Amino acid sequence: MGQNLAFFNERFIDPNERVLPVEERGLQFGDGVYEMIRLYRGVPFTLQEHLDRLEQSAHSIMLTLPKTVEEIAAIVQAGIAQTKIAEGTVYIQVTRGTAPRNHLFPEEVAANLFIVWKEGVPDLGKQQEVGVVVFTFPDERWHNCYIKSICLLPNVLAKEKAHQRGGHEAIFIRDNEVKEGTSTNLFIVKDGVFKTPIADQSILNGITRQKIIEILKKQDVPVLETRLTMEDIEVADEVIITSTTQEAVPVVQVNDRKVGAGKPGVYFQKLAAWFQKEVDQSCSSSSGK
């Protein structure tokens, strides 16, 4: 049994310690970026890919990370060793720092680095066994969704509205194109071909999304990054949502329309098995170092 832990700038702290000033750019402007990493058997899965994207997100908002990705990786590993968490998550957030409130960037102010190690992940066994319902909503977010920004209010609102209607996730639609979920990417399967929206500025190129595309190509399963509409969703044989903490979850209903046979399909079952094999291989490789 592990225990939760946090890190703020230069020291490890109790997650409940009060360290954040009121005048902090993340609090007052949402001026920051983040990553969430999944721990399997104490191994941070796709750690390098997450840290590379953290660096890219920071660069996109003209934010200089306070430490190199190698230094952040070392802190992540040190926290895992200290907590001994086997199954859980590591949350990393970087903001533009602490300074009197002003829209202009503060001068000579260091960024704030937060890391939280937390034991446990959502139990999605039932959802993966029977599938989930999702609802679609107009995409009211900004145009730079490829940046993993901490400004998530539109995502929060859409997710809550879907939840209040009995849904598991909200899917964004922009200009009649299906984009992604509030915290997930989306795949459909039609006639044995996987399709997923193009990773342009309008979606976050999820690390799990990238890994699944890689897995499908290894298995010689056709996969296309293309523009999808609601018409594509309506005729899909299967719909699958993916994320770091949820891995892959089958969608059996979109709004009031059943997907395929209304139950998890054969391609989801195959994908779940392939993904688990990838995790097992990653854990075995890391433990053998």
Disulfide bonds with the S-S distance in Angstrom:
none
